[in-house]
Amino acid sequence: MFHLYPLIPFFFVALRLSLTLPVRWPLKLACIIILLLIVQQNFFFRYLAGGISSPSLPPWVLLALRWSLAVLVLFFILLLCHDLVAGLLWLSRRAGISLSLPFPDHWRLAGLLLLACILASGGAYQALRVPDVRSTEIWLPNLPKELDGLNLVQISDLHADTLRNAPKVRAIADKVNALRPDLILFTGDMIDGTVSARLNDVKPLAELRARYGIFGCLGNHEYYSGLDAWLKQFARLGLTMLVNSHITLVIKGQTVVIAGVADPMASRYHGAASDIEIALRGASQQALRILLAHRPGEAEKAAAMGVDLQLSGHTHGGQIRGFDLIVKLLNQGFVRGWYRVGHMALYVAPGVGLWNGFPVRLGVPAEITHIILRSSQRVVSPSPSS
């Protein structure tokens, strides 16, 4: 089955090239066929390369193919903007105002294609580099004074795969350990691919160290990658996965509840759907409550159930400035950074990695999220730009 969404940029770009390129039709047809092959990569990966989630290809081949797709998508966006401007100028000429774009149309398109290549290259570099640490303080109204300064590291959307492999995962683990965290908390989409394909790439996670433990929740990509087998491996790596469940810790004499929910994708794989109520059932009402939920969409429900801090990911921060506005609409207004939802704080991490399907970041850097919890005496409101 062909993948439909990429056909939108394909048809638009193919039409523009067929109307603009000053070459004969056989060459135009060859360009259109190449474009179709680029946008239908996932179709071929599904049947010829072991699947869409983590194609069994050499890293440089996968990167080249994904880069070509990013170029096409960015070229489509630039070309669409170009044509909107050209249309407005055409209307201005109809109104008697003599304005037009410089250079012939095919030269302008060549310039836009070059710009798309530059943006895709820079975006791929930003997406694949080992991320920096971003430290932030989050003030919780109900945080006991004894827990002021509690040191958390959130790791979200690692997407360990052919491109984010063992050396990069080890570099991330080293940066995390250097923070000497009290807790390390994973918020889903740790892997892309089966245990047999990706186990060596996640083994460096076994080197992580946290004073009070390492816990995580499931993301949608865990279900794509063979959940049951991965749950066993996560346990061997020292990671406790919380699937609609919680664990109670005593930290500095205070009770802390860490809860985690399944991803909504579970229902498609005959698993238990995300359920905050079940995850918190039996948890102390007086304890500090931290919820791990891959998607941020149920934050209001979590706040109503007495959660003090929710950590989420999934959005990748929007990946590209401008596109993040669309991602925000699809995630109940949450895209990256921290938000106040009632009395509850919500932090949506942009992630330390990306799915290899579109490995590009522009203006939205990845991060290793380092959170210091602060008590209620210093409560402030989060910035709307977060």
N, C-alpha and C positions, 0 to 999 in steps of 0.2 A: 504494500500500500504506500502510495506517495505521501510525503509530508506536506500539508497544505500551507501552513503559515509562511514558509520560505518562498512559496510561489508568488506572494504579493510583491516583494522586491524584484523577483525574477522577471515577472511580466512587465513591470514598469521600466526596469533598466533595459530589458530586451527591446521593448518598443522604442525607447529613446535612441538606443544605439542603431536600430534598423532605420530610423528616420534621419539620423545625424551623421553616421560614419561615411566618409567619402571614399568608400571601397565597393568592390563588386559584391553581389549577393552571396556567392559561395563563401567568401571570407566572413561576411556578416552572419551567415548561417553557422559557420564554425564557431564564432564567438558566442552565439546564442546557445549552442550545444554545450560549450564549456561552462557557461553560466548555469545551465540546468543541472549539470553534473555537480557543480559546487553547492547549489542549494539543496540537492538531494543526497548529500553525504550520508545522512542518517539512514536513508533507505538501504544503501549498500552496506553500511556498517551492521545493520540489523541482521542481514542474511549472509554476509561474507567476512565480517571481521569480529565476530563474537558478541555483537550487541552494541546498542547506542551508548549505554552508560559508561563503558570503558573499552573502547575498541582495541583489539589485540594488534596494534601497529607499533613500529618503532617510534620513539618520541618525536624525532624530527619530522617524520612523515605526518603524524597526527597534528603536530603544531603547524606545519605548512598548510594542511587542508583546512584546519580551523581558522588560520590566519586569512586564507582566501575567502572564507565565508564572512569573516568580520569585515574585510575590505568591501565585499559586495553590500553588506548591510549598511555600512557607513557611507558608501558611495550612493546608495539609494536615498539615505536621509539628506545628504548634501545636494543631490540632484533634485530632490523634491523641493528643498528650500530655494534652490536656484530657479526652478520653474515657477514657483510662486512669485518670486521677485520679478522674473521676466514677464509674468502675466500682469502684475501690477503696473509695470512700465508700459506694457502694451495698452492698458486701459488709460494711462496718463497721456499717451500719444493720441488716443482717440479723443481725449478731452482737449487736445491742442497743446499739451506740454511736451516738448521735444526732449525725451530722456530715453537712453538705451544702454545696454550693457556693452562693454568694450570687447573686442576680438570676435572672431567667428565662433559659432556655437560649438563646433567640434574641438576647438582649442580650449574653450572654457571647460568642456567635459574632460579633456585630458588633464587640465589643472585640478579639477575636482577629484579625479581618480588618483592622481599623485598625492593629494592631501589625504584621501581615504587610506592610502597605503601607509603614509606617515603616522596617521592617528592609530591605525590598527597595530602598527609595530610598537609604538609607544604604549598603547593600551595593553598589549600582550606582555610587554616587559613589566609593567606595573602589576599585572594580574599574577604573574608567575614568580616574582621575586619573593624572598622571605620577608614577611611583613615586619614592620616596626611595632614596638610596644606602645599602646596608647593608655596612659594612666588617667583615671577619672575618679573623683570622689562623689559618692552618692549618699545623700542624707535621708535617713529613715526615721520617721516620727517615733516609732516604737522600739528603736534599737536600744538595748540596755547599755549603760555606760561601760560595762565590762567588755563589750564587743566593739566599742569605738576603735577604729583602726583595723578591723578584721580585713584580711588581705585575700582577695579572690582573683583568680584568673579564669576568664571565660574563653573557651576555644569553640568557635562555631564554623560550620561549613568548610571543614578541612578539604573534603573531596580528594582524598588520597587516590592517585591514579597514575597513569603513565607519565603525565607531565608534573604532578606534584608527588614525587617518588621518595624513596627512603632518605637520600641525603637532605632533601628539603624538610621532610618531617623531623629528622634528627636536629636540624638547625632550629626549627620551631621549638622542639622540646628543650633544647639548650637555653633558649631565650626565656622560656617559661620557668625553668628551674632556677635561673639567675634571679628571679623575682622572689624566691623563697616563699611561695604562696601557702596560706593556711588551707585553702580549698582550691581544687581545679575542677571546673564545671564545663562539661561538653554540652552543646545545645544542638546536636544533630548534624546529619549529612557529613559523617566522618569519612566515608569511603565511596568509591565508585568502582564496582567490579566484585567478582566473587572472591571467596577466601583463597582459592587456589591461585588467582591472578594477583591479588593485592596484599596478601599477608605480609610478605617481606617489607612492603612499603609502610605498613603501620607498626611494625615491630619496634621502632624507636619510641613509640608511645609508652612502652614498658619502662623506659628510663625516667618517666615523669615522677616527681616527688612532691607531695603536699602533706602538710603537718596533720591534717584531720581527714584526708581522704580525697579520692577522685571519683566523681559521679557524672552521670550523663543521661540524656533523654534521646529518643529516636527522632530522626528526620525522615523525610520521604525517600531519600536515596538509600537508606538502609533496607527498605522494603524491596527496592529494585534489585538489590545486590545479593539477596539470599539471607534473610534476617536470622533464621534459626542458627545457621552455621556461624554467623558473625557474633551473635550473642555469646556463644561459647568462647570465641576467640577474645572478645572484649574482656570477659571474666579472667582469662589467662593473662591478659595484658595488665591486669590490676585495676580495671575500670568497672565500677558498679553501675549497671544500667537500671534506671528507674522507669518502669513501664506501667503507668497508672498506679504508682506506688510511692512510698516515701520511706525515708530512714531518719531516725532521731539520733542526734549527736549531742554531747555535752562539751561545750567549748568555754573555757575560762569560767566554769561553774554555771553557765547559762545553757538552756535547752535551745537547740537549733534543729529545725525540721527542713530537710531537703527533699522536695517532691519532684517527680517527673511524669510527664504524660506521653502517651503514644502520639504518633502523627495521624492526622485525618486520613492519610493514604492507607492506613491499616485496614479500613473497611473493604478496600479493593483486593486485599490479600487475605481475607477471612480472619483478620485479627481484631482485637478489641480496639474500638475507636478511642480517640482522646477523651478522657473523662477526669476533669479536675476534682469533682466531688469524690470519686473513688480514690484518686491519688492521695487526697487529704484525710480520708476516713480514718478516724482514730487518732489523728495528730493533735497534739496539745494546742489549745486555743491561746495559751499564754506564750508559747515559744515564738522565736523569730522564724518566720516561714519564707522559704525561698523556693520558687517554682521554676523548673526548667521546662520550657515549652518551645519546640522548634519554631513554630509560627506564632507571631505576636497577636493574632486576631482575637483571642479570647481574653484579652487583658482585663476588660471590664468585669467579666465573670470572675476572674481570679481575684480581683480587688474586692468584689462583693463577698467572696468566701474567706476573706481575712488574710490573703497573701500579702507579705510586706515587700517582697522584691521578686519580680519576674525577669528571667533572662531568656532572650529569644534570638533567633537568627533568621535564616531562610531568605530574606530579601536581598542579600548581598549588598545592602546599602543602596540598591538601585543600579550599581555598576557604572553608569554613565550619567553625568550631570545633565539634567533635562529629562532623561528617561526615568529618573527616580521619582518624578511626579506621577507617572503612570503606576509604578510599583507601589507607591504610597496609596493610591486609590484602591489597589487590589489587596491591600493589607490593613484595611480599616484605619487608614491615616498614619500608620507607623512605617518608617522606612529605615532609620538608623539613629543611633544616639539614645539619649535617655529622655523619658517622658514621665509626667506625673499623672497617674490614673486614680482619681480619688485619693486615698491615703497611700496608695501603692506606688512604688517606683518601678518603671519598666525600662530595661536596657535592651535595645535591638542592635546586635553586633553586625557590622558589615562582613564579618567572616575573615578567616585567614587564607582562604582559597576560593576557587570557583569551579563550577562544573566545566569540563573541557569542551562542552558544546559551544560555548561562546566565551573564551577566556580573555576578556578585555575589560579593563578598568580605565575610565577617564574622569579624573576629578573626584573619584571615590576610592581612596586607598584601602587596602586590606589592613587588618590590625590584629594584634594579639591584645585582647582586652584585659586591662589590669584595673580592678575596681577596689577602692578603699571605702569601706562603710563608715559612715559618721553618724553620731547620735543626734537626737532631735533638737538640741540646743542651737544647731547651725542650719536649720531647714531653709532651703531656698527653692525657687521654682526653676525648672529646666529652661534653657533657651529654646524658643520656637524653632530656631534654625538647626537644632540638633537632629 
